[in-house]
Each structure stands twice: as structure tokens, then as C-alpha cells.
Amino acid sequence: MIWKLFVLIVGFALLIKGADVLVDGSSSIALNLKVPKVLIGLTIVAFGTSAPELAVSISARLAGSDDMVLGNVIGSSIMNIMLILAVGSIIRPVIMKDNTIKKELPLHLILSLLLVVLIIDVTLDGNVINQITRSDALAILLYFSIFIYYLVSVAKTHSIFHEKAPYGVLKSIAFVIIGLGALIYGSNLVVDSASYIARQLHISDRVIALTIVAFGTSLPELVTTITSSLKGEQDLLLGNLIGSNIFNICIVLGLPVAIFGTIEATGFNLIDIIAFILSSVILMVVAKTKATVSRKEGIIMLLIFVIYYSLVIFL
């Protein structure tokens, strides 16, 4: 147990330094290529920081732990908005661009609603079966292709930036690779050690997935968000979170199910689904009303997050 606690601390250290290097490298790539930083956030940073979730989901699916697969995705999505975005906005209010409000957030909300519809299957005799089938996964992957098409269209119509990049292209790419490597490895250390400690305390797969695993695999997003907010890289911050959620649903969930077949979501209840949808709706409402996530709104989101996870742990 003491060794696992030491590994946990090492994992956190790798996450913190990895996020710092990743943000610097990603921002420099955007300036070198003269593309919007939000696009880098939606792609390189988002997909890279979601790599731990993908690794965990594939391992869990192969081990037959279906609740771990779905709980990882749902828990990470809730945390990205209600915890990570909230923390980022408390550090510095997050201003949303018009393109994000009109295109990226609606794509995110529609995907969230689609996942809920696919999870809850009602049979002819009125029974509700919570599962994701291979055909559901293919539908999710098809939606992901729409998102990729959107990213390509953004890249084609990007604005030209005149700010000078702090590093050359090769050095910037090296920073991104090193940062991602530290994030992924550190995340694995955190998840493995935390999960071991939790199992020693006889905690269920659902609770482990929604809390320790979801939090552990979301640590790259959390640390990257804090670092981005402190450095004033708001476009990287928001793009990272939206892109991560979309990647989590489409690839982290969709890919293992498409490859290995149906998963049963028997361990989940209505409160998990409500919290998942509520997080997406809250983000959309905040964007439509003020186009800014203020410190006050961040605190409210954080309180909702605490209430939900209190119910998960103690009920």
C-alpha cells in the first residue's frame, strides 16, 4: 500500500510537468502553422489527453468489465465539464468564441443525447436494457466522421496569425510528444495505483469507474486545463475539453465496442445518465446566455459536481 501511494505521487508529478510541456508545444505548433489554437486543442491536445481513457477502455473490455468501459467515458465527460472546466473558469473566466458556441457545443450536445438514446434500449415487452451494441458503436463512429469533416473545414478557413512562435516546428512537435508521453504514463501510474488501493477497500466497479478511473484518466485534461488557464491559453483549454468529450464517446467507447461487441451497462442508474446530460446542457445554456463561463458559474458547476459524486459514493 505504501509503495502504491509513492507511485501515485510520481504519477501526479509526471502529469503536472507533462501538461506544462504539452501546452507550450501545442501553442507553438499553432503559431508555426498559423492555425487557430482552438483547432490544436480540438485535435492534438484533446486526442492525446484522451489516450489514457482509450487504453483503460480496451483493457477493461478485454477483461469483461463492461461497467468500467462505460463508467470511464461517462465519468470523464462529467468531470471534464463540471470539475475541470469549472476549475479553469474559477482561475480565469473562460470566454467562448462564436464558432465554438454555434458549432462545436451543439455537436457535443447532440452526441451526448445520441449516446443516452443508444444506451437505453426498450424491448417490445416494455423492459429497459442498458447496453451498447456493435451497431450502436458504428453509428457513434459515423458521427465522429462528421466531427472530423468539421475540423477539416475549420483548418481550410483559418485566420492568419502574426504572433511569433517561441520554438521551431520540430522542437514544438518534440515538446508535444514528450508532454503526451508524460501525461499518458503518469495517468497510467495514477489509475493503476489508485484502483489497487480502492479494491483493497472493496469498492465496486461502477464506483471505481465513475470516480478513481474517470478522475485518473481525466487528470491530463485537468492539469492541462489549469496550466492553459494560468497561461491565458483559453482556446486550448476549451478546445481540449470539448474535443476530449467527443473523442471519449466516439473512440474510447465506440472503438472497443465496434471491435469486441456489445457491452451491458447493468451497473448504471438514472442519476448517472441525468448528470451526464445535465453537464452538456449546462455548458450549452451558459454559452448561449453569456458566451463566458464566469467564476460564479464555475463555483455553481463545482457544487453540482460535488453533490452528484456524493450520491455516487454514499448511495
Secondary structure, 3 states (H helix, E strand, C coil): CHHHHHHHHHHHHHHHHHHHHHHHHHHHHHHHHCCCHHHHHHHHHHHHHCHHHHHHHHHHHHCCCHHHHHHHHHHHHHHHHHHHHHHHHHHCCEECCHHHHHHHHHHHHHHHHHHHHHHEEECCCCCEEEEECHHHHHHHHHHHHHHHHHHHHHHHCCCCCCCCCCCCHHHHHHHHHHHHHHHHHHHHHHHHHHHHHHHHCCCCHHHHHHHHHHHHHHHHHHHHHHHHHHCCCHHHHHHHHHHHHHHHHHHHHHHHHHHHCCEECCCCCHHHHHHHHHHHHHHHHHHHHHCEECHHHHHHHHHHHHHHHHHHHHC
